[in-house]
Each structure stands twice: as structure tokens, then as C-alpha cells.
Amino acid sequence: MVEVPEMHTLVARAAGRRHVLEGLIACIPDDYWERRAFNDSWTAVDHLRHVATVDRMIVELATAAQKPQEILWLGNTQDALELESKRLELMDGLAHQGIQRLVQAMQAAREAVVEALLVLPQTVLDQKIHVAGILTPWGEPHPFPLRTYLASWAEHDKEHEASIRLAIETNPDVTMLTLATRQARVAHNR
């Protein structure tokens, strides 16, 4: 199979974003990971767990895109709640992993997705994909070309890098400090 230049470009762009994210991760002190921005329900480590697992869904999507189908759905579901549940389930699988393990999982998942994307034929990139919960103004599923979805995937790390930066810049509130202290005691007593 010949590499499609467009896919090579997207993979290279994603690699650049990943490099910046990994640089940020390397600089964050361990006790900052439980911080969260005021307007965010996820902590910095939650964003890292998501980044470490989300590429698995892209591998599944790339594999499914190469099989003849009528409709292609991210996560193989038309239900937005089920899609979110799958994302959270993947994240929960890494719930008790340290930062170094999360980085390793993130790197392994990225290797797998790059391998899957670089073998996609050009014709597959025009195939329509649906993402549960993304609707037209008339409430119908809103399909878009796989290439469009993959272009947004290439920028995905940038969004979570920004969220992690906001989280670590936010001073923890008293409740979070109390929770962190309790979690440390429980971990210490195990």
C-alpha cells in the first residue's frame, strides 16, 4: 500500500502537537495533576487519560472505514450517551495509573493509530462519518468526510494541552486540597 500524502501530512501535524503536549507533561510537578480549571469538569490528569485512550477509537474507525458499509459511526454507535460512556470506560481503564504509565499508553496508542492511518487508501477519506450527538439544524445526523474528522483529530492534542495548562494554572480550592489529602492517606495506608 502506498502512503497517501494527505495522511502523511495529518500524521506529521499530529506528531508536532503531541511533541508539544509531551513537553508540557514532562514539566508538570506530580502534585499539580489533580488540579482543574474553574469551568472544566475534568482534572489535568483526566485530560491526560483521555489523550492516552482516544486514539483507540480512531484505530477502530480507520479499520471500519476500509470495510464496505452503508454508514460509518465513531465508536460504532448512534447513541451520544453510549459514545460518551465508551470514552469514559476507556479512561477508567487507566484510572489508577501514574503519569509515566499514562504517557507510555499515550505513545503506544499513537503508534497504533499512525500505523492504521498511513495505510488508508485515498478513496476512504471521502467516506462519510457520523459522530453521535452531532446533528444538523433539523435534528438529523450530520455526516462529514473522514478526512475532515481526521484533520480535527490532528489538532486534538492542542485542545487538551490548553485545558491542562489552564488546570495547572488554577490554584486548588480548599475542597480539592482536603480531597487530595484524604486520597494520599488512603493510598499510604494500603
N, C-alpha and C positions, 0 to 999 in steps of 0.2 A: 504494500500500500504506500502511495506517495503522500507525503505530508502536504496538507493544504496550507498555503502561505498565510491565509487569514487566521487559521487556527494557531499557527506558529506565532503570529503576532499577538493574539489574545493570551496565549500561554506566557509569552515573554512579558507582556504588560502585567499579568497576574503575578509573575515572579518578582517583578520590581516592587509591587505593592507588598508582597509577602516579605521581601527583604527589609523594607521599612518597618513593618509590624514586628518582625523578629528582633530588629534592633531596639525597638521600644521595649519589648518584653524583657530583653537582657538587662535593661536599665532599671526596671521597677523593683523596689525593695519588697521582700516577701510580705510584709505586713500591710502593704497597700492594696493587695488583690481583692480584699473584701469590700473595698470602697465602691460606692455607687454615686452617680450624678443625681442631683435632686429630681430631675424629670425622667429618670430611667428606672425601670423595674429590675434590671439586671446589674449585678456587680461586675467589676472588671474581669474577674475570673469566669463569670458566666459568659461574657463575650468571648473569652478565650476558648471555653468549652465549645461554644457554637462554631467558632472558626475551625476548631480541631475536628469537628464532626460533619459539617455541612457539605464538604466535598464528596462524602459518600453518596449523597443524593444525586450529585452531578454525574458520578460514575454510573449509577443506575439509569439516569436519564440518557446518557450517551449510549449505553448498551441498548436500551429500549428504542432509541431513535434509529438504530440500524436494522430493526425488525419492522416488517410491514405492519402498520396498524392504522386504524381509522383516526383515532385521536390519541395524542400523547399528553399525559398529565405528569407534572412534577410530583414525585412521591407516589406515583401510581394511584392517586386518589382525587376525587372530585369534591371532597368534603374539606373545607378550610380548617375545621376543628381537628379532623384526623391528620391533616398535614402538619399542623402545629404540634399535635401530640407526638407525631413521628420525630419532629425536630427535637422536642423536649426529651423524648425517650433516648435518642442518640446522645444528648448532652448528659442525661442522668447516668448513662453508662460510664462516664468519666468523672462522676461527682466526687469521688474521693481520691483522685489522682493529684499529685503535686504538679507544680508548674513545669518542671523538666519533662515529666511524662506527657503532659498536655502538648508541649512543644514537639516531642517525638511523635505523638499521634497526629498532630497537625502536619508534620513533614511527611509522614507515611501516607496520609490521606492525599496530600498534594501530589506525591509521586504517582499514586494510583490514578488520580483524575487527569494528570498530564498524559499519562500513557493512554488512557481511554480517549482523550480528546484529539490527540495527534493522529489517530487512525481513522477519524471520522471522514467520510467522503464529502466532497463539496455539496453534492445534491441533498444530503441530510440537513445541511444548515438552513435550507429554505422550509423545512418541515415545520408545521405549526405546533406550538407547545401551549398548554394551558396550565395555569397555576391556580389552584383552588382559592377562591376568595377574590380574585382579580376579575372584575366584571365590567361590561360596557355600561354606559349611562342607562341602558334599557334593562339591565339586570341579567344579561346573557354572559356566558363565559367569554373572556376577551383573549383570543389566541394571538400569538405573535411568533415571528420566526425564531427558530432555535438560535440562530446567530445573534439576535437581539438579546435573548436571555443570557447567552454566554458572554456577550460584551458587558452586561451588568455584573455577571459573576467575576469577571476580571477585575472589577473595581470594588468588589465586596469587602476585601480586607481593609480598604481605606476607610469604609464606614465604621467598622468595628475598631480600627485603630483610633479614630476620632472619639468614639464612645469610651474606650479605655482611657484615653488622655483626659477626658472630662471627669471620669470616675476617680482617677488618682489625684486630680487637682482639687477634688471636693474634700473638705475636711469631714471626717466622720462625726456623726452626731452621737450623743450620749447613749442612745439606744443601741447603735451599732457597736460602740465600744464595749458595752455590757454584754452584748451577744458574743462578740469576739472573745471576751474574757471567759465566758461560760464554755464556749466551744474549745478553747485552749485547755481549760480544766478537764473537760470530758476526755479530750484526746490524751492528755497527760495521765489520766487515771486508768486508761485502757491497758 
